[in-house]
Amino acid sequence: MEIDPFIFRLSIFILSIFIGYYVVWSVTPSLHTPLMSVTNAISSVIIVGAIIAALAGETGNIFDTANIFGFLAIILAAVNIFGGFLVTQRMLAMYKKKKKDKK
Amino acid sequence: MISVNLLAVFYLISGVLFILALRGLSSPETSRKGNLFGIIGMALAIGVTIISVGSFSTGFLYLIILLLIGGSIGAFIAFKIPMTAMPELVAGFHSLVGLAAVFVAISAFLNPEVFKLGSPGNIKIASLIEMSLGAAIGAITFTGSIIAFLKLRGIMSGSPITFFGQHYVNLFLGLFLIGLIFYLCRTQVDTWFWTIILISFLLGVLLIIPIGGADMPVVISMLNSYSGWAAAGIGFTLENTALIITGALVGSSGAILSYIMCKGMNRSFFNVILGGWGATEQSSSNKSQEQKPVKNGNADDAAFLMKNASSVIIVPGYGMAVAQAQHALREMVDALKKNGVKVSYAIHPVAGRMPGHMNVLLAEANVPYDEVFELEEINNDFANCDVAYVIGANDVTNPVAKSDPQSPIFGMPVLDVEKSKSVLFVKRSLSPGYAGIDNDLFYRDNTLMLFADAKKMTEEIVKSL
């Protein structure tokens, strides 16, 4: 009997939790705020689901209710992706400037 | 069109890039490269998804337009937001992830064929469970983050809102949700699905209103974690590796941050979640200390003390953020350094309204990060330091946490400020801090109280230096 693909995904999920655990403990406390903004940005990868939802079944009617929810999710996720990465960049740049100042 | 297998490989790569993005944050040196990895990972995931859908007609045009609209809103916010407003911003962004998860789940429910999950009314049970969990957690994240946002923004009072039987109501709603998911799987009736989302919206509000302003670091971290689990739930539904990996990373990241914040207050996670800091215990410590004498100073006294010190430790807190005093503080430190004074900063884990809040503000004011220390790193140095300058912090310096087992904050790790030769305490009044207890430090012989706004007082000190 073959293994259900769900088990593979579950394995990826569990192992990723462990990776997350060790990686996040190694984050320096002074960067905890950028950590939050960057995790926020990457969790917006949910946009891939939104894109599929929005563009699927296009041949018929693109403004089907299901598609509209997809489009709405795209906007929300896009705000987050751009906002999240850029604000992280802005914060991290401040940590750099100081180092130069000192030298 | 690209093959499903190739697509999965690309999603895996972007998942790995996200791991590297977090890994980069282990030091400020590598952090910017890490952020770049994150951006590449995201671009890759979006790019291959668009290619996989494969049709470049009207829908594609809408997609680009919406990406641009959302993107410019996001970019505008990112560049405009003042650093003191970071906690609100992050809370606001969490709410968007939550709502996006809800929308994707709704879309998958209405049109399951697209995601190969079966047909409406006959969706695979496993997928149904995954998507309702994703939708429920997303909905809780959405309304919970909105409440957190309103509280942080000051639109809603930061004080806990509690009512009789609150925890039982929440427990009941939680169990009700599980029951609804069960029924949804058995009947496939869409009413249950909508009810699940509505109840989750309500639960999100109820979970966050009893939590007070100073517990916000825990709340934000917790919502961060929730947004991750919601993404993972959707990832299982869509069978998408990038989403599953990211959801797990974000979920555990938020959980660890919540844990660190709770540790910083010596409270259990449940104690924070279940609301307000024990209001009943206040009276015991308040009575005896009403009429104690305090030493009152002005900016000149403070300037004199610090100028003649050989080392000064600065203890910033939320008050510094409120008064926007970080730039004035930096000027003061520059002036002190010119006088040959050694200056360092001591940061308590829960100072401010989110993890790392004080560090970012100091970074904004161009304070070199190697002068900024965490509690464990610097706590022994107070004994050898001449002046501790407490600006906007209160409970995290209270020696009562070490001496009085009756105190509600007993056992909380605090900065040993009282061990330094003299303490300058900038505060607007003698009123107790968030925990509602008197700070013993005010009445010590070596404490000089500077009653003023944090920014004004610091500026005046700069002048008299």
Boltz contact constraints between the chains, C-beta under 6 A:
constraints:
  - contact:
      token1: [A, 9]
      token2: [B, 244]
      max_distance: 6.0
  - contact:
      token1: [A, 12]
      token2: [B, 244]
      max_distance: 6.0
  - contact:
      token1: [A, 13]
      token2: [B, 244]
      max_distance: 6.0
  - contact:
      token1: [A, 13]
      token2: [B, 248]
      max_distance: 6.0
  - contact:
      token1: [A, 16]
      token2: [B, 245]
      max_distance: 6.0
  - contact:
      token1: [A, 16]
      token2: [B, 248]
      max_distance: 6.0
  - contact:
      token1: [A, 16]
      token2: [B, 249]
      max_distance: 6.0
  - contact:
      token1: [A, 17]
      token2: [B, 248]
      max_distance: 6.0
  - contact:
      token1: [A, 17]
      token2: [B, 252]
      max_distance: 6.0
  - contact:
      token1: [A, 19]
      token2: [B, 19]
      max_distance: 6.0
  - contact:
      token1: [A, 20]
      token2: [B, 248]
      max_distance: 6.0
  - contact:
      token1: [A, 20]
      token2: [B, 249]
      max_distance: 6.0
  - contact:
      token1: [A, 20]
      token2: [B, 252]
      max_distance: 6.0
  - contact:
      token1: [A, 20]
      token2: [B, 253]
      max_distance: 6.0
  - contact:
      token1: [A, 21]
      token2: [B, 252]
      max_distance: 6.0
  - contact:
      token1: [A, 23]
      token2: [B, 22]
      max_distance: 6.0
  - contact:
      token1: [A, 23]
      token2: [B, 23]
      max_distance: 6.0
  - contact:
      token1: [A, 24]
      token2: [B, 253]
      max_distance: 6.0
  - contact:
      token1: [A, 24]
      token2: [B, 256]
      max_distance: 6.0
  - contact:
      token1: [A, 26]
      token2: [B, 26]
      max_distance: 6.0
  - contact:
      token1: [A, 27]
      token2: [B, 25]
      max_distance: 6.0
  - contact:
      token1: [A, 27]
      token2: [B, 26]
      max_distance: 6.0
  - contact:
      token1: [A, 29]
      token2: [B, 374]
      max_distance: 6.0
  - contact:
      token1: [A, 30]
      token2: [B, 359]
      max_distance: 6.0
  - contact:
      token1: [A, 30]
      token2: [B, 369]
      max_distance: 6.0
  - contact:
      token1: [A, 31]
      token2: [B, 25]
      max_distance: 6.0
  - contact:
      token1: [A, 32]
      token2: [B, 355]
      max_distance: 6.0
  - contact:
      token1: [A, 32]
      token2: [B, 356]
      max_distance: 6.0
  - contact:
      token1: [A, 33]
      token2: [B, 86]
      max_distance: 6.0
  - contact:
      token1: [A, 33]
      token2: [B, 356]
      max_distance: 6.0
  - contact:
      token1: [A, 33]
      token2: [B, 360]
      max_distance: 6.0
  - contact:
      token1: [A, 35]
      token2: [B, 25]
      max_distance: 6.0
  - contact:
      token1: [A, 36]
      token2: [B, 90]
      max_distance: 6.0
  - contact:
      token1: [A, 36]
      token2: [B, 224]
      max_distance: 6.0
  - contact:
      token1: [A, 37]
      token2: [B, 90]
      max_distance: 6.0
  - contact:
      token1: [A, 38]
      token2: [B, 38]
      max_distance: 6.0
  - contact:
      token1: [A, 39]
      token2: [B, 250]
      max_distance: 6.0
  - contact:
      token1: [A, 39]
      token2: [B, 253]
      max_distance: 6.0
  - contact:
      token1: [A, 40]
      token2: [B, 93]
      max_distance: 6.0
  - contact:
      token1: [A, 42]
      token2: [B, 18]
      max_distance: 6.0
  - contact:
      token1: [A, 42]
      token2: [B, 38]
      max_distance: 6.0
  - contact:
      token1: [A, 42]
      token2: [B, 246]
      max_distance: 6.0
  - contact:
      token1: [A, 43]
      token2: [B, 97]
      max_distance: 6.0
  - contact:
      token1: [A, 43]
      token2: [B, 227]
      max_distance: 6.0
  - contact:
      token1: [A, 43]
      token2: [B, 228]
      max_distance: 6.0
  - contact:
      token1: [A, 43]
      token2: [B, 231]
      max_distance: 6.0
  - contact:
      token1: [A, 43]
      token2: [B, 246]
      max_distance: 6.0
  - contact:
      token1: [A, 43]
      token2: [B, 250]
      max_distance: 6.0
  - contact:
      token1: [A, 44]
      token2: [B, 97]
      max_distance: 6.0
  - contact:
      token1: [A, 45]
      token2: [B, 45]
      max_distance: 6.0
  - contact:
      token1: [A, 45]
      token2: [B, 242]
      max_distance: 6.0
  - contact:
      token1: [A, 45]
      token2: [B, 243]
      max_distance: 6.0
  - contact:
      token1: [A, 45]
      token2: [B, 246]
      max_distance: 6.0
  - contact:
      token1: [A, 46]
      token2: [B, 100]
      max_distance: 6.0
  - contact:
      token1: [A, 46]
      token2: [B, 101]
      max_distance: 6.0
  - contact:
      token1: [A, 46]
      token2: [B, 231]
      max_distance: 6.0
  - contact:
      token1: [A, 46]
      token2: [B, 234]
      max_distance: 6.0
  - contact:
      token1: [A, 48]
      token2: [B, 45]
      max_distance: 6.0
  - contact:
      token1: [A, 48]
      token2: [B, 49]
      max_distance: 6.0
  - contact:
      token1: [A, 49]
      token2: [B, 104]
      max_distance: 6.0
  - contact:
      token1: [A, 49]
      token2: [B, 234]
      max_distance: 6.0
  - contact:
      token1: [A, 49]
      token2: [B, 238]
      max_distance: 6.0
  - contact:
      token1: [A, 50]
      token2: [B, 104]
      max_distance: 6.0
  - contact:
      token1: [A, 51]
      token2: [B, 49]
      max_distance: 6.0
  - contact:
      token1: [A, 53]
      token2: [B, 104]
      max_distance: 6.0
  - contact:
      token1: [A, 53]
      token2: [B, 107]
      max_distance: 6.0
  - contact:
      token1: [A, 55]
      token2: [B, 53]
      max_distance: 6.0
  - contact:
      token1: [A, 55]
      token2: [B, 59]
      max_distance: 6.0
  - contact:
      token1: [A, 56]
      token2: [B, 114]
      max_distance: 6.0
  - contact:
      token1: [A, 57]
      token2: [B, 114]
      max_distance: 6.0
  - contact:
      token1: [A, 58]
      token2: [B, 55]
      max_distance: 6.0
  - contact:
      token1: [A, 58]
      token2: [B, 59]
      max_distance: 6.0
  - contact:
      token1: [A, 62]
      token2: [B, 59]
      max_distance: 6.0
  - contact:
      token1: [A, 65]
      token2: [B, 110]
      max_distance: 6.0
  - contact:
      token1: [A, 66]
      token2: [B, 107]
      max_distance: 6.0
  - contact:
      token1: [A, 66]
      token2: [B, 110]
      max_distance: 6.0
  - contact:
      token1: [A, 66]
      token2: [B, 111]
      max_distance: 6.0
  - contact:
      token1: [A, 69]
      token2: [B, 103]
      max_distance: 6.0
  - contact:
      token1: [A, 69]
      token2: [B, 106]
      max_distance: 6.0
  - contact:
      token1: [A, 69]
      token2: [B, 107]
      max_distance: 6.0
  - contact:
      token1: [A, 70]
      token2: [B, 107]
      max_distance: 6.0
  - contact:
      token1: [A, 71]
      token2: [B, 66]
      max_distance: 6.0
  - contact:
      token1: [A, 72]
      token2: [B, 103]
      max_distance: 6.0
  - contact:
      token1: [A, 73]
      token2: [B, 100]
      max_distance: 6.0
  - contact:
      token1: [A, 73]
      token2: [B, 103]
      max_distance: 6.0
  - contact:
      token1: [A, 73]
      token2: [B, 104]
      max_distance: 6.0
  - contact:
      token1: [A, 74]
      token2: [B, 66]
      max_distance: 6.0
  - contact:
      token1: [A, 75]
      token2: [B, 66]
      max_distance: 6.0
  - contact:
      token1: [A, 75]
      token2: [B, 70]
      max_distance: 6.0
  - contact:
      token1: [A, 76]
      token2: [B, 96]
      max_distance: 6.0
  - contact:
      token1: [A, 76]
      token2: [B, 99]
      max_distance: 6.0
  - contact:
      token1: [A, 76]
      token2: [B, 100]
      max_distance: 6.0
  - contact:
      token1: [A, 77]
      token2: [B, 100]
      max_distance: 6.0
  - contact:
      token1: [A, 78]
      token2: [B, 67]
      max_distance: 6.0
  - contact:
      token1: [A, 78]
      token2: [B, 70]
      max_distance: 6.0
  - contact:
      token1: [A, 78]
      token2: [B, 71]
      max_distance: 6.0
  - contact:
      token1: [A, 79]
      token2: [B, 70]
      max_distance: 6.0
  - contact:
      token1: [A, 79]
      token2: [B, 73]
      max_distance: 6.0
  - contact:
      token1: [A, 79]
      token2: [B, 74]
      max_distance: 6.0
  - contact:
      token1: [A, 79]
      token2: [B, 96]
      max_distance: 6.0
  - contact:
      token1: [A, 80]
      token2: [B, 93]
      max_distance: 6.0
  - contact:
      token1: [A, 80]
      token2: [B, 96]
      max_distance: 6.0
  - contact:
      token1: [A, 80]
      token2: [B, 97]
      max_distance: 6.0
  - contact:
      token1: [A, 81]
      token2: [B, 42]
      max_distance: 6.0
  - contact:
      token1: [A, 82]
      token2: [B, 71]
      max_distance: 6.0
  - contact:
      token1: [A, 82]
      token2: [B, 74]
      max_distance: 6.0
  - contact:
      token1: [A, 82]
      token2: [B, 75]
      max_distance: 6.0
  - contact:
      token1: [A, 83]
      token2: [B, 74]
      max_distance: 6.0
  - contact:
      token1: [A, 83]
      token2: [B, 77]
      max_distance: 6.0
  - contact:
      token1: [A, 83]
      token2: [B, 78]
      max_distance: 6.0
  - contact:
      token1: [A, 85]
      token2: [B, 39]
      max_distance: 6.0
  - contact:
      token1: [A, 86]
      token2: [B, 75]
      max_distance: 6.0
  - contact:
      token1: [A, 86]
      token2: [B, 78]
      max_distance: 6.0
  - contact:
      token1: [A, 87]
      token2: [B, 78]
      max_distance: 6.0
  - contact:
      token1: [A, 88]
      token2: [B, 35]
      max_distance: 6.0
  - contact:
      token1: [A, 89]
      token2: [B, 35]
      max_distance: 6.0
  - contact:
      token1: [A, 91]
      token2: [B, 360]
      max_distance: 6.0
  - contact:
      token1: [A, 92]
      token2: [B, 31]
      max_distance: 6.0
  - contact:
      token1: [A, 92]
      token2: [B, 32]
      max_distance: 6.0
  - contact:
      token1: [A, 94]
      token2: [B, 363]
      max_distance: 6.0
  - contact:
      token1: [A, 94]
      token2: [B, 364]
      max_distance: 6.0
  - contact:
      token1: [A, 95]
      token2: [B, 28]
      max_distance: 6.0
  - contact:
      token1: [A, 95]
      token2: [B, 363]
      max_distance: 6.0
  - contact:
      token1: [A, 95]
      token2: [B, 369]
      max_distance: 6.0
  - contact:
      token1: [A, 98]
      token2: [B, 366]
      max_distance: 6.0
  - contact:
      token1: [A, 98]
      token2: [B, 368]
      max_distance: 6.0
  - contact:
      token1: [A, 101]
      token2: [B, 366]
      max_distance: 6.0
  - contact:
      token1: [A, 102]
      token2: [B, 368]
      max_distance: 6.0
